[in-house]
Amino acid sequence: MLNVRKIWENSNIPALWPDLAASVRFDEPMALHTSFQVGGPADLYVEPSGEEELGALGEALFSLGIPVSLVGGGTNLLVSDKGIRGAVISLARLSSIRKGEETGGSRIVTAGAGVSMETLVEWCADRDISGLERFAGLPGTLGGAAFMNARCYDLSLSEVFLSARVLYFGPSGYTIMTVPKREGEWDYKKSPFQGVKARHPVALERGDSLIASVTLSLSAGSSPDIRREMEKYRADRESKGHFRYPSAGSMFKNDRSFGKPSGAIIDGAGLKGFSVGGARVADWHGNLVINTGGATASDIRTLVEEVRRRVLGQTGFNLEPEVIFAGEW
Ligand SMILES: Cc1cc2nc3c(=O)[nH]c(=O)nc-3n(C[C@H](O)[C@H](O)[C@H](O)COP(=O)(O)OP(=O)(O)OC[C@H]3O[C@@H](n4cnc5c(N)ncnc54)[C@H](O)[C@@H]3O)c2cc1C
C-alpha cells in the first residue's frame, strides 16, 4: 500500500511550499467534510491558497504518483467508510469575490471556486446585485455548483454562468485558461466540466481540468427586494425539512421522461421511512435520504441500491443517483 505520508514528507514540497504544507492533515476523516457526515479518512487532506499553489500541488502529486481527488463543500458526495486513498484537495481557501464591470443594469461578479454559495449570495445581496436569490440556502461551493450545474427553483447555475478560469493538467504541466459558456454544453444537472471526470467522479488525473474561479452575469437590484426573495427560498427549504438531518439533498435525478418527480415515484412505491441501519428515506420526502445518526456510508449505499431495485421492480423506472459515490468501495 502507498505510504502517502512518507512520500509527501520525503518530497521537496513541504520546504518549497511551507504555507501549503501547514494546511496538510493526514488521515483526515471525510465525515468532517461531507454534509452526510459519513466517510472514512483521506490519506492526505490539503487546502491550497491560490491558483499557483494549486497548480504546483497538482503537478507535484502527479509526479509523486499520489492519486488526487477534489472536493468542494462535500454536499453532493457519499464518501465510503474506507475513505479516499491519496490526496484530497479542498479549494476552501480559493474564496475571494470581486465585482467586475458595470454596464447598464448588468453586474459581473467573479469568485473563487471554494467560496460557499451562502457567502456569495449574501455578498451580492449586500451590494444590490440580483440573480442568485434562488440559490439562497444551497449548501456547497460555487465550484461544486458549476461542476454539478446546480438547479434551484427552476434556475440552473448555467443561466448565470459567463465563464470559468480552469487549471488544465496537460501531459507536460498545467495551464490556466478561461472557458466561456458555450451553448449546447450545458443541460439539466450537466456541465462541460463533468465529461472529463466520467471515469472517477472526484479523481483528478492528467488530462482533467478543475475550476479555480467562476464569473457570473448578474443584474442590478435592490438589497431589500433581494433579501425578501432569499428569505422566501430559505423558508421553503426549511419547511421541506432540508436541514433537519444530515443528507446530500436529492438522492436521485428527476427524469422528465418518467412524468413525475423521483420523490413521488419513491413515495408511490411505499418507500418513505424505509431504513437500513442509520440511513432512512425521509418520512416527509421520498427523494431525501437522511443520516438519522450513526449511519455508515455502506448503510446509505445499501439503502440507495435497494430503493432502486424495488422501484425498478414495481414501476420499471431506473432511478439514477444524483449523489456521487466517492472513495474506495
Ligand atoms: C440540504 C441540501 C439541499 C440541496 N439542494 C440542492 C438543490 O436545490 N439543487 C441542487 O442542484 N443541489 C442541491 N444539493 C446538492 C449540492 O448542494 C449541490 O450539488 C452543490 O452544488 C454541490 O457543491 P459542493 O461544493 O458541495 O460539491 P461536492 O459535493 O464537494 O462535489 C461535487 C462534485 O463536484 C466536483 N467539484 C467540486 N468543486 C470543483 C471544482 N472547483 N472544479 C471541478 N470540480 C469540482 C467534485 O470533484 C465532485 O465531483 C443539496 C444538498 C443538500 C445537502
The ligand as a Gaussian input file, in Angstrom:
#p B3LYP/6-31G(d) Opt

LIG

0 1
 C      -29.780000      20.009000       2.192000
 C      -29.296000      20.002000       0.766000
 C      -30.053000      20.606000      -0.228000
 C      -29.607000      20.609000      -1.558000
 N      -30.370000      21.235000      -2.502000
 C      -29.956000      21.251000      -3.783000
 C      -30.723000      21.944000      -4.793000
 O      -31.755000      22.550000      -4.523000
 N      -30.259000      21.907000      -6.066000
 C      -29.103000      21.267000      -6.403000
 O      -28.724000      21.287000      -7.584000
 N      -28.358000      20.614000      -5.475000
 C      -28.744000      20.590000      -4.187000
 N      -27.992000      19.948000      -3.243000
 C      -26.773000      19.213000      -3.650000
 C      -25.466000      20.034000      -3.560000
 O      -25.584000      21.023000      -2.586000
 C      -25.085000      20.669000      -4.893000
 O      -24.910000      19.704000      -5.884000
 C      -23.810000      21.512000      -4.768000
 O      -23.734000      22.365000      -5.875000
 C      -22.530000      20.685000      -4.665000
 O      -21.446000      21.547000      -4.352000
 P      -20.201000      21.094000      -3.462000
 O      -19.248000      22.219000      -3.421000
 O      -20.655000      20.586000      -2.150000
 O      -19.602000      19.910000      -4.344000
 P      -19.053000      18.500000      -3.832000
 O      -20.205000      17.698000      -3.318000
 O      -17.899000      18.666000      -2.934000
 O      -18.535000      17.889000      -5.208000
 C      -19.418000      17.526000      -6.228000
 C      -18.590000      17.260000      -7.495000
 O      -18.052000      18.489000      -7.948000
 C      -16.646000      18.364000      -8.148000
 N      -16.075000      19.677000      -7.865000
 C      -16.243000      20.420000      -6.752000
 N      -15.576000      21.579000      -6.876000
 C      -14.972000      21.556000      -8.091000
 C      -14.113000      22.446000      -8.796000
 N      -13.744000      23.623000      -8.273000
 N      -13.656000      22.094000     -10.032000
 C      -14.028000      20.913000     -10.579000
 N      -14.823000      20.015000      -9.956000
 C      -15.286000      20.335000      -8.730000
 C      -16.215000      17.290000      -7.165000
 O      -14.981000      16.680000      -7.558000
 C      -17.385000      16.319000      -7.277000
 O      -17.225000      15.519000      -8.431000
 C      -28.393000      19.955000      -1.901000
 C      -27.623000      19.348000      -0.890000
 C      -28.064000      19.388000       0.429000
 C      -27.211000      18.759000       1.493000

